[in-house]
Amino acid sequence: MNEMHISVIGIGAGSPGHITQDAIAALASADCVLSLDKGEDKAELMAVRERIIAAHAPHVRLVSIPDPPRDRHPENYREEVKRWHRARAQRIDAALSEHLPAGGTAAFLVWGDPSLYDSTLRILDSLETPHSRSIYPGITAIQALTAAHGILLNRIGEAIHVTTARRLAATSADDRANCVVMLDGGAGWMEHYTENTVIYWGAYLSTDWQVLRRGRVSEIGAEIAELKQQLRAEHGWIMDIYLLREENPSPQQ
Ligand SMILES: C[S@@+](CC[C@H](N)C(=O)[O-])C[C@H]1O[C@@H](n2cnc3c(N)ncnc32)[C@H](O)[C@@H]1O
């Protein structure tokens, strides 16, 4: 049996054009693409993946792996996520032995970049199937946000803090001075702000539905929160990301 190889391919954060030349070559030379089929996956996001496969690897087999069930409100969040990841790894092991019994290369398409709030690499670490691995970096939602607003992520010599909305409440004032927030199911920016807090907000970045807002949280925070609810109702889902920055006296141009 040949060695099993897994290519983990960052596909960027919304536009099918984000994928790199190296990633295209890796995708086109794979024997199959494995996709963990989350029932909740948004049709629009699936469409980006499908467009990438159709454009660059129409000959490569797409194998969908149904996602195991997950408790969304567990008593122990970390333990439940670990259990869920093990269950996913078992299904991937089974798919690899079914679809590539003689070895070969399987590709996983990962939203944005595989290093940023994505569990693919962690799940692959628990595979029983011996394999080698290559990672192809992708454009992250952070880069999509800064490009869309035409801003730098850091000001001169400043540190940058990246966190989730869940952790924002516990984030120190120093870290909030220049803070990217992801995975926000609500409107975390409204929870703590000063008169100098500026938000650079983006939803559906790099897609046809991209929406941007920027300004002082004290002035436009509530409006963005309402807009987010409207957009979610319209599309049935939303993905947004924002940079919070203490700015004095006026937002960066
Ligand atoms: C599970 S994380 C995946 C991040 C991804 N690996 C990356 O490199 O950007 C999902 C979060 O990324 C952000 N995100 C990803 N794509 C986005 C987009 N096109 N527009 C706005 N936010 C996005 C949102 O904060 C979302 O909650």
PDBQT file of the ligand as one rigid body, heavy atoms in Angstrom, charges set to zero:
ROOT
HETATM    1  C1  LIG A 301     -14.542  29.071  12.535  1.00  0.00    +0.000 C 
HETATM    2  S1  LIG A 301     -13.840  30.647  12.240  1.00  0.00    +0.000 S 
HETATM    3  C2  LIG A 301     -12.877  30.305  10.822  1.00  0.00    +0.000 C 
HETATM    4  C3  LIG A 301     -11.838  31.338  10.519  1.00  0.00    +0.000 C 
HETATM    5  C4  LIG A 301     -11.023  31.017   9.269  1.00  0.00    +0.000 C 
HETATM    6  N1  LIG A 301     -10.223  29.817   9.449  1.00  0.00    +0.000 N 
HETATM    7  C5  LIG A 301     -10.131  32.169   8.836  1.00  0.00    +0.000 C 
HETATM    8  O1  LIG A 301      -8.936  31.946   8.586  1.00  0.00    +0.000 OA
HETATM    9  O2  LIG A 301     -10.630  33.297   8.714  1.00  0.00    +0.000 OA
HETATM   10  C6  LIG A 301     -15.241  31.494  11.588  1.00  0.00    +0.000 C 
HETATM   11  C7  LIG A 301     -15.194  32.987  11.892  1.00  0.00    +0.000 C 
HETATM   12  O3  LIG A 301     -14.349  33.621  10.958  1.00  0.00    +0.000 OA
HETATM   13  C8  LIG A 301     -14.879  34.880  10.596  1.00  0.00    +0.000 C 
HETATM   14  N2  LIG A 301     -15.146  34.863   9.147  1.00  0.00    +0.000 N 
HETATM   15  C9  LIG A 301     -14.766  33.913   8.287  1.00  0.00    +0.000 A 
HETATM   16  N3  LIG A 301     -15.069  34.253   7.028  1.00  0.00    +0.000 NA
HETATM   17  C10 LIG A 301     -15.680  35.453   7.099  1.00  0.00    +0.000 A 
HETATM   18  C11 LIG A 301     -16.231  36.331   6.117  1.00  0.00    +0.000 A 
HETATM   19  N4  LIG A 301     -16.215  36.022   4.821  1.00  0.00    +0.000 N 
HETATM   20  N5  LIG A 301     -16.788  37.495   6.548  1.00  0.00    +0.000 NA
HETATM   21  C12 LIG A 301     -16.800  37.815   7.855  1.00  0.00    +0.000 A 
HETATM   22  N6  LIG A 301     -16.295  37.031   8.823  1.00  0.00    +0.000 NA
HETATM   23  C13 LIG A 301     -15.730  35.862   8.443  1.00  0.00    +0.000 A 
HETATM   24  C14 LIG A 301     -16.119  35.098  11.450  1.00  0.00    +0.000 C 
HETATM   25  O4  LIG A 301     -15.743  35.786  12.626  1.00  0.00    +0.000 OA
HETATM   26  C15 LIG A 301     -16.536  33.687  11.754  1.00  0.00    +0.000 C 
HETATM   27  O5  LIG A 301     -17.297  33.633  12.936  1.00  0.00    +0.000 OA
ENDROOT
TORSDOF 0
